[in-house]
Amino acid sequence: MNDKRLSYGRRPFALNGRARSTLCTLLLPCALVGCEADLNLAGVAKEAAQASHRTDFYQAMASTPQATLLAGNSGVMLVSRDQG
């Protein structure tokens, strides 16, 4: 019989660890790029064309006869010297 090369448990096309990792490194990006879906940015462009509405949240307000001080949520400090 000429099947002695298969009697050692080796497959004829088996790859060693380094060849397998090199092959995966080369083929995996190609497979991932092939699975990427097309981007649909129509909704993004529509929202960008609209005016943005900003909402500020205020934490505290203090008043003295000289000034009114308002503290905002993101570190904003507003000072009014004319009471308003």
Backbone as ProteinMPNN parsed JSONL, in Angstrom:
{"seq_chain_A": "MNDKRLSYGRRPFALNGRARSTLCTLLLPCALVGCEADLNLAGVAKEAAQASHRTDFYQAMASTPQATLLAGNSGVMLVSRDQG", "coords_chain_A": {"N_chain_A": [[0.825, -1.189, 0.0], [0.357, 2.278, -0.661], [-0.313, 4.161, 1.184], [1.15, 5.014, 3.368], [1.984, 7.546, 4.154], [-0.304, 8.69, 5.191], [-0.762, 7.194, 7.402], [0.381, 8.153, 9.706], [-1.306, 9.929, 10.862], [-1.455, 12.425, 9.799], [-2.826, 14.965, 7.816], [-3.023, 15.456, 4.282], [-3.06, 18.164, 3.48], [-2.532, 19.692, 5.722], [-1.908, 22.511, 7.786], [0.769, 24.11, 9.46], [1.068, 25.831, 12.659], [2.093, 28.487, 12.299], [1.785, 28.968, 9.532], [-0.975, 28.737, 9.352], [-1.852, 30.895, 10.973], [-0.811, 33.038, 9.52], [-2.22, 32.76, 7.124], [-4.837, 33.185, 8.07], [-4.559, 35.817, 8.939], [-4.284, 37.125, 6.53], [-6.639, 36.46, 5.102], [-8.88, 36.975, 6.749], [-9.427, 39.864, 6.998], [-10.338, 40.306, 4.367], [-12.679, 38.792, 4.299], [-14.193, 40.117, 6.242], [-14.509, 42.685, 5.136], [-16.034, 42.06, 2.945], [-18.474, 41.539, 4.119], [-19.547, 43.905, 4.947], [-22.162, 46.235, 5.318], [-23.937, 48.548, 3.193], [-23.755, 52.04, 3.814], [-26.354, 54.087, 4.969], [-26.949, 57.256, 4.96], [-28.973, 59.109, 4.82], [-30.853, 59.911, 6.752], [-29.187, 61.151, 8.608], [-28.226, 63.391, 7.236], [-30.638, 64.735, 6.913], [-31.361, 65.366, 9.586], [-29.19, 66.987, 10.259], [-29.676, 69.222, 8.752], [-31.737, 70.483, 10.036], [-32.64, 72.909, 12.555], [-30.882, 73.048, 15.622], [-31.972, 72.32, 18.902], [-31.296, 73.556, 21.997], [-31.045, 72.586, 25.318], [-30.661, 73.703, 28.519], [-29.767, 72.834, 31.801], [-30.214, 73.961, 35.045], [-28.669, 74.224, 38.224], [-28.554, 75.73, 40.616], [-29.483, 78.891, 42.103], [-28.57, 82.052, 43.222], [-28.97, 85.092, 44.99], [-27.974, 88.402, 45.646], [-28.023, 91.8, 46.874], [-26.269, 93.065, 45.133], [-25.723, 91.322, 42.919], [-26.957, 88.632, 40.82], [-26.564, 85.167, 40.729], [-26.24, 82.308, 38.734], [-25.973, 78.847, 38.549], [-25.007, 76.413, 36.275], [-25.607, 73.067, 34.9], [-23.445, 71.967, 33.458], [-21.186, 73.245, 34.418], [-21.477, 75.944, 33.924], [-21.528, 79.331, 34.761], [-23.543, 82.013, 35.386], [-23.74, 85.482, 35.691], [-25.547, 88.226, 36.803], [-25.66, 91.62, 37.066], [-27.654, 93.432, 37.169], [-29.902, 92.4, 38.385], [-31.242, 90.486, 36.827]], "CA_chain_A": [[0.0, 0.0, 0.0], [1.061, 3.556, -0.717], [-0.958, 5.089, 2.113], [1.96, 5.15, 4.572], [2.071, 8.947, 4.588], [-1.515, 9.0, 5.937], [-0.854, 6.359, 8.592], [0.891, 8.892, 10.857], [-2.352, 10.809, 11.357], [-1.336, 13.747, 9.187], [-3.64, 15.198, 6.633], [-2.122, 15.892, 3.209], [-3.036, 19.62, 3.335], [-2.52, 20.292, 7.058], [-1.034, 23.676, 7.937], [1.312, 24.275, 10.809], [0.502, 26.985, 13.363], [2.512, 29.764, 11.713], [1.148, 29.118, 8.222], [-2.407, 28.947, 9.589], [-2.079, 32.261, 11.456], [-0.542, 33.944, 8.4], [-3.349, 32.653, 6.206], [-5.981, 33.861, 8.699], [-4.275, 37.254, 8.945], [-4.502, 37.643, 5.179], [-7.991, 36.222, 4.598], [-9.924, 37.498, 7.626], [-9.885, 41.203, 6.584], [-11.105, 40.21, 3.119], [-14.015, 38.294, 4.636], [-14.919, 41.15, 6.977], [-14.867, 43.757, 4.205], [-17.099, 41.542, 2.101], [-19.727, 41.479, 4.871], [-19.97, 45.238, 5.376], [-23.386, 46.737, 4.694], [-23.863, 49.915, 2.681], [-24.184, 53.053, 4.77], [-27.473, 54.92, 4.557], [-26.809, 58.473, 5.756], [-30.021, 60.067, 4.467], [-31.421, 60.437, 7.993], [-28.204, 62.032, 9.239], [-28.239, 64.654, 6.496], [-31.913, 65.395, 7.199], [-31.275, 65.928, 10.934], [-28.18, 68.048, 10.273], [-30.242, 70.405, 8.104], [-32.684, 71.124, 10.946], [-32.064, 73.71, 13.632], [-30.716, 72.285, 16.857], [-32.597, 72.903, 20.086], [-30.431, 73.332, 23.143], [-31.704, 72.665, 26.616], [-29.719, 73.807, 29.628], [-30.303, 72.531, 33.122], [-29.568, 74.789, 36.056], [-28.669, 73.57, 39.531], [-28.797, 76.616, 41.764], [-29.526, 80.328, 41.846], [-28.399, 82.835, 44.45], [-29.114, 86.52, 44.708], [-27.616, 89.408, 46.65], [-28.394, 93.116, 46.327], [-25.332, 93.488, 44.085], [-25.686, 90.445, 41.74], [-27.656, 87.347, 40.807], [-25.653, 84.148, 40.222], [-26.936, 81.097, 38.309], [-25.021, 77.759, 38.287], [-25.525, 75.434, 35.321], [-25.261, 71.661, 35.052], [-22.15, 71.654, 32.864], [-20.156, 74.156, 34.891], [-21.735, 77.308, 33.467], [-21.882, 80.293, 35.812], [-24.06, 83.26, 34.826], [-23.826, 86.556, 36.68], [-26.292, 89.406, 36.367], [-25.48, 92.71, 38.036], [-28.864, 94.271, 37.188], [-30.98, 91.578, 38.949], [-32.092, 89.783, 35.896]], "C_chain_A": [[0.863, 1.243, 0.0], [0.471, 4.584, 0.237], [-0.155, 5.268, 3.401], [2.023, 6.596, 5.059], [0.826, 9.372, 5.371], [-1.608, 8.2, 7.235], [-0.328, 7.062, 9.84], [-0.128, 9.875, 11.417], [-2.283, 12.215, 10.776], [-2.248, 13.828, 7.981], [-2.734, 15.741, 5.533], [-2.027, 17.413, 3.076], [-3.039, 20.324, 4.691], [-1.52, 21.441, 7.094], [-0.481, 23.706, 9.351], [0.781, 25.573, 11.407], [0.85, 28.313, 12.721], [1.846, 30.003, 10.361], [-0.345, 29.387, 8.374], [-2.676, 30.378, 10.051], [-1.802, 33.286, 10.361], [-1.702, 33.936, 7.417], [-4.577, 33.355, 6.774], [-5.789, 35.371, 8.707], [-4.541, 37.866, 7.578], [-5.954, 37.522, 4.725], [-9.098, 36.82, 5.457], [-10.344, 38.924, 7.262], [-10.695, 41.178, 5.29], [-12.526, 39.73, 3.395], [-14.829, 39.359, 5.355], [-15.343, 42.3, 6.078], [-16.011, 43.308, 3.31], [-18.451, 41.519, 2.792], [-20.255, 42.853, 5.266], [-21.202, 45.692, 4.601], [-23.164, 48.16, 4.187], [-24.386, 50.884, 3.731], [-25.316, 53.875, 4.177], [-27.471, 56.148, 5.46], [-27.869, 59.514, 5.428], [-30.631, 60.693, 5.71], [-30.483, 61.402, 8.698], [-28.199, 63.385, 8.552], [-29.519, 65.438, 6.781], [-31.879, 66.061, 8.575], [-30.273, 67.075, 11.001], [-28.714, 69.328, 9.655], [-31.206, 71.151, 9.025], [-31.938, 71.933, 12.006], [-31.95, 72.857, 14.891], [-31.319, 73.053, 18.027], [-31.734, 72.553, 21.286], [-31.227, 73.515, 24.428], [-30.631, 72.697, 27.691], [-30.439, 73.504, 30.928], [-29.513, 73.327, 34.148], [-29.731, 74.15, 37.426], [-29.059, 74.505, 40.665], [-28.793, 78.064, 41.315], [-29.414, 81.036, 43.192], [-28.442, 84.305, 44.083], [-28.681, 87.336, 45.921], [-28.067, 90.753, 46.101], [-27.477, 93.575, 45.188], [-25.417, 92.629, 42.816], [-26.567, 89.219, 41.945], [-26.733, 86.343, 40.124], [-26.446, 82.879, 39.935], [-25.882, 80.052, 37.946], [-25.67, 76.72, 37.386], [-24.983, 74.038, 35.556], [-23.883, 71.331, 34.506], [-21.084, 72.664, 33.252], [-20.343, 75.593, 34.464], [-22.135, 78.167, 34.663], [-22.316, 81.586, 35.132], [-24.217, 84.275, 35.952], [-24.583, 87.717, 36.058], [-26.159, 90.472, 37.453], [-26.721, 93.601, 38.12], [-30.102, 93.472, 37.615], [-31.843, 90.899, 37.883], [-31.579, 89.667, 34.537]], "O_chain_A": [[1.95, 1.267, 0.577], [0.742, 5.776, 0.094], [-0.724, 5.637, 4.428], [2.109, 6.835, 6.264], [0.894, 10.328, 6.144], [-2.449, 8.501, 8.082], [-0.582, 6.588, 10.947], [0.177, 10.591, 12.371], [-2.999, 13.105, 11.235], [-2.408, 12.865, 7.231], [-1.759, 16.43, 5.835], [-1.007, 17.913, 2.602], [-3.511, 21.457, 4.787], [-0.436, 21.362, 6.516], [-1.172, 23.371, 10.313], [0.107, 26.336, 10.715], [-0.012, 29.185, 12.607], [1.393, 31.112, 10.077], [-0.917, 30.171, 7.617], [-3.619, 31.012, 9.579], [-2.491, 34.303, 10.284], [-2.118, 34.988, 6.933], [-5.286, 34.047, 6.042], [-6.744, 36.121, 8.505], [-4.98, 39.012, 7.488], [-6.449, 38.406, 4.026], [-10.164, 37.144, 4.934], [-11.547, 39.184, 7.217], [-11.64, 41.953, 5.139], [-13.474, 40.218, 2.78], [-16.027, 39.493, 5.107], [-16.438, 42.838, 6.246], [-16.872, 44.114, 2.958], [-19.481, 41.482, 2.118], [-21.324, 42.943, 5.87], [-21.271, 45.549, 3.381], [-22.306, 48.883, 4.694], [-25.34, 50.584, 4.448], [-25.248, 54.306, 3.026], [-27.939, 56.087, 6.597], [-27.682, 60.692, 5.73], [-30.9, 61.894, 5.722], [-30.932, 62.365, 9.319], [-28.17, 64.419, 9.219], [-29.488, 66.665, 6.88], [-32.32, 67.201, 8.717], [-30.493, 68.041, 11.732], [-28.252, 70.415, 10.0], [-31.465, 72.335, 8.812], [-30.772, 71.676, 12.309], [-32.827, 72.042, 15.181], [-31.191, 74.274, 18.123], [-31.477, 71.379, 21.554], [-31.978, 74.477, 24.587], [-29.784, 71.805, 27.755], [-31.594, 73.886, 31.115], [-28.283, 73.356, 34.111], [-30.787, 73.607, 37.752], [-29.803, 74.122, 41.568], [-28.194, 78.423, 40.302], [-30.072, 80.668, 44.165], [-28.005, 84.708, 43.004], [-28.988, 86.998, 47.064], [-28.464, 90.824, 44.938], [-27.884, 94.395, 44.366], [-25.202, 93.154, 41.724], [-26.878, 88.826, 43.069], [-26.181, 86.63, 39.062], [-27.226, 82.422, 40.771], [-24.996, 80.322, 37.135], [-26.748, 76.207, 37.689], [-24.028, 73.844, 36.308], [-23.208, 70.467, 35.066], [-20.162, 72.911, 32.474], [-19.428, 76.399, 34.635], [-22.977, 77.774, 35.471], [-21.542, 82.188, 34.387], [-24.751, 83.969, 37.018], [-24.298, 88.137, 34.936], [-26.506, 90.243, 38.611], [-26.835, 94.427, 39.025], [-31.223, 93.826, 37.25], [-33.055, 90.768, 38.054], [-32.238, 89.083, 33.677]]}, "name": "protein", "num_of_chains": 1, "seq": "MNDKRLSYGRRPFALNGRARSTLCTLLLPCALVGCEADLNLAGVAKEAAQASHRTDFYQAMASTPQATLLAGNSGVMLVSRDQG"}
